[in-house]
Every structure is written in structure tokens, then in C-alpha cells.
Amino acid sequence: MKLISLLKKNNFIFFILKNIQRLLKNVLKKIFIFSGLDDRLSTIENSLVYNYLPENFNWEKYCLNGQEFRRKIVTEVLKNNKFRLIVETGTEYGFTTKFFSDFSSKVISIEKSKPMFTIAKKNLQNEENIQLILNDSKNLKSIIDNENTKIDKNESTFFYLDAHSDDDYPLIEEIKYILEEFSNSIILIDDFHVPHDNGYGFDSYRGKKLNLEFIKDLFSKNENVFFPNIPSFKETGRLRGYIIITNNTKFNNFLNNITELSSHKF
Ligand SMILES: C[S@@+](CC[C@H](N)C(=O)[O-])C[C@H]1O[C@@H](n2cnc3c(N)ncnc32)[C@H](O)[C@@H]1O
């Protein structure tokens, strides 16, 4: 195990290993689909949804990956800056969506899986300021520009980007759109590599690590980025890494004063 995690530090070996894993996964997926099992599973999944009890909705424990320092930082950001809108991609059960609903009069969360969307709808049925959208967050632009969401892009907006898996990466489209059109925003990307602390987990896409290198072409000169400076061994919960990005001077000054964050110089 130690040898594998050592090898993974090398970007080329990481790339090869991840692509072998991807290839195997795709072969298994093809066999699975060919056998018709995916349809049967989806039917079972949909029927199970209705047995999911809202009493189990322990959002306080699971929001923001159960990471206490992340929660402290995000709370400080949201409490001290009036965000007119919070947008989350990847609703899943709605744990973090519920957390956000205390900090803004409007929260939009986008989920592409029908069963997850149905569960979240049930979990969040009493939250009037939350709008759940069943869609692929790759379509963020058309979702936001839609009449039903009624969004003014000059309003202060907090984005929590959490809809990515090894085979689906809407992230590039999402970030590009936000940085081009929202000048008054903060973006937090979950599952992001934290430089100098490998204790924080991160995602990869087709063998490429989700790190600064992966998104650097999207930056103009106006962005400032921040990473948690709390060592991963002091954090709680799932220990996922994250990055915070802003292209707004006021938010940049605010984030610079949060002691648990470090500004990253390129
Ligand atoms: C890690 S979970 C999100 C957790 C949630 N944000 C929280 O903090 O409790 C990722 C979710 O993103 C969804 N997802 C994956 N790709 C997506 C896409 N392209 N568009 C929308 N949702 C997506 C998955 O179905 C899954 O429910």
C-alpha cells in the first residue's frame, strides 16, 4: 500500500494507473449494460428512494464532508458577506444544501441523478429558499440564464462546485462560465489537491489530478486563490481537499484575513 501511494506521487505513474483503472471500469460497465443489469438496478434504486426516511437526514454531521475546519471557514465567509445567491453543483442527499439555506435567501442546487434528486427533494421539502434542479451541471450557463431561476449576475454569489467523478467532469465549463460572467463571486471547489498536504484527498479526471495545473488555463490575471492551511491531521470528517477562488478585490481582502486559509502565490 505504501509503495502504491509513493508511486502515485509521480504524475506520470498516477496517470497510467488511473487510466488502467478507467479502462477496466469501462469494460465492466459495458458488460454490465449489455447484460441489462443497469436497467434492473435503476428500477430497484428508484423504488428504494421512497423508503428513505427524512428522520435519517443528519445534515449537521455530514454537510461539507463533515470537515469541522472547512465548516468554520465557510461559515465565516457566508456570515460576514451577504451572498444574494448560493449555487451548489452536486446535491446528493442535500446535506450541504441544507447548511447553505441558513445563509442566503436563495440557494440553487443542481443534481443529475434522478434517485439522488428525489431523495434530496424529500429531505429538503420544508426549505422554501432552496431550489433543486435536476440537470447536468455542465449546463450551468443555460440553467442560470433560464427564466425560472431569475439571477442577476452582478449580485454577490457563492459557488460550491461538487459535481465531479472520474468519468464526468463539468468543472472546466463551470469555472470558465463563472469567472467570465460573475465578477462578484467566490468559488469553492471540493476534492481539490492541496499543495504541500497530501493528507487531503482529491479527485482526478482521466488520470489527471484535480490540481492548479488542471485549471490554470482558465485564469486571467485577476484571480486570487486560497488553500486551507490547517494540517489535514487536525481536520475531521472525510478529509477532502479544496480550493477557494475569487476575482473580486473585496472578497480577496476578506479571505486574506481568515487565519485558517493561505493565499497561494503563482
Ligand atoms: C460528492 S456528491 C455531492 C455532495 C454534496 N455536495 C454534499 O456536500 O453533501 C456528488 C454528487 O454530484 C452528482 N453529479 C455528478 N456529476 C454531476 C453532473 N455532471 N451534474 C450534476 N450532478 C452531478 C452525483 O450524482 C452526486 O450526487
The ligand as an SDF file (V2000), in Angstrom:
LIG
                    3D

 27 29  0  0  0  0  0  0  0  0999 V2000
  -19.8980   14.2480   -3.6780 C   0  0  0  0  0  0  0  0  0  0  0  0
  -21.5670   14.2430   -4.0840 S   0  0  0  0  0  0  0  0  0  0  0  0
  -22.1000   15.8500   -3.5670 C   0  0  0  0  0  0  0  0  0  0  0  0
  -22.1730   16.0270   -2.0720 C   0  0  0  0  0  0  0  0  0  0  0  0
  -22.9080   17.2670   -1.6450 C   0  0  0  0  0  0  0  0  0  0  0  0
  -22.4820   18.4480   -2.3460 N   0  0  0  0  0  0  0  0  0  0  0  0
  -22.6690   17.4870   -0.1640 C   0  0  0  0  0  0  0  0  0  0  0  0
  -21.7400   18.2210    0.2050 O   0  0  0  0  0  0  0  0  0  0  0  0
  -23.4030   16.8890    0.6370 O   0  0  0  0  0  0  0  0  0  0  0  0
  -21.5310   14.4310   -5.8270 C   0  0  0  0  0  0  0  0  0  0  0  0
  -22.9130   14.4750   -6.4740 C   0  0  0  0  0  0  0  0  0  0  0  0
  -22.7500   15.0530   -7.7680 O   0  0  0  0  0  0  0  0  0  0  0  0
  -23.6400   14.4150   -8.6650 C   0  0  0  0  0  0  0  0  0  0  0  0
  -23.1050   14.6480  -10.0050 N   0  0  0  0  0  0  0  0  0  0  0  0
  -22.0450   14.0510  -10.6120 C   0  0  0  0  0  0  0  0  0  0  0  0
  -21.8390   14.5970  -11.8310 N   0  0  0  0  0  0  0  0  0  0  0  0
  -22.7880   15.5520  -11.9950 C   0  0  0  0  0  0  0  0  0  0  0  0
  -23.0980   16.4800  -13.0310 C   0  0  0  0  0  0  0  0  0  0  0  0
  -22.3950   16.4990  -14.1610 N   0  0  0  0  0  0  0  0  0  0  0  0
  -24.1270   17.3450  -12.8460 N   0  0  0  0  0  0  0  0  0  0  0  0
  -24.8520   17.3340  -11.7000 C   0  0  0  0  0  0  0  0  0  0  0  0
  -24.6120   16.4630  -10.6860 N   0  0  0  0  0  0  0  0  0  0  0  0
  -23.6070   15.5980  -10.8270 C   0  0  0  0  0  0  0  0  0  0  0  0
  -23.6180   12.9510   -8.2180 C   0  0  0  0  0  0  0  0  0  0  0  0
  -24.7870   12.2880   -8.6620 O   0  0  0  0  0  0  0  0  0  0  0  0
  -23.5540   13.1070   -6.6940 C   0  0  0  0  0  0  0  0  0  0  0  0
  -24.8370   13.1010   -6.1260 O   0  0  0  0  0  0  0  0  0  0  0  0
  1  2  1  0
  2  3  1  0
  2 10  1  0
  3  4  1  0
  4  5  1  0
  5  6  1  0
  5  7  1  0
  7  8  2  0
  7  9  1  0
 10 11  1  0
 11 12  1  0
 11 26  1  0
 12 13  1  0
 13 14  1  0
 13 24  1  0
 14 15  1  0
 14 23  1  0
 15 16  2  0
 16 17  1  0
 17 18  1  0
 17 23  2  0
 18 19  1  0
 18 20  2  0
 20 21  1  0
 21 22  2  0
 22 23  1  0
 24 25  1  0
 24 26  1  0
 26 27  1  0
M  CHG  2   2   1   9  -1
M  END
$$$$
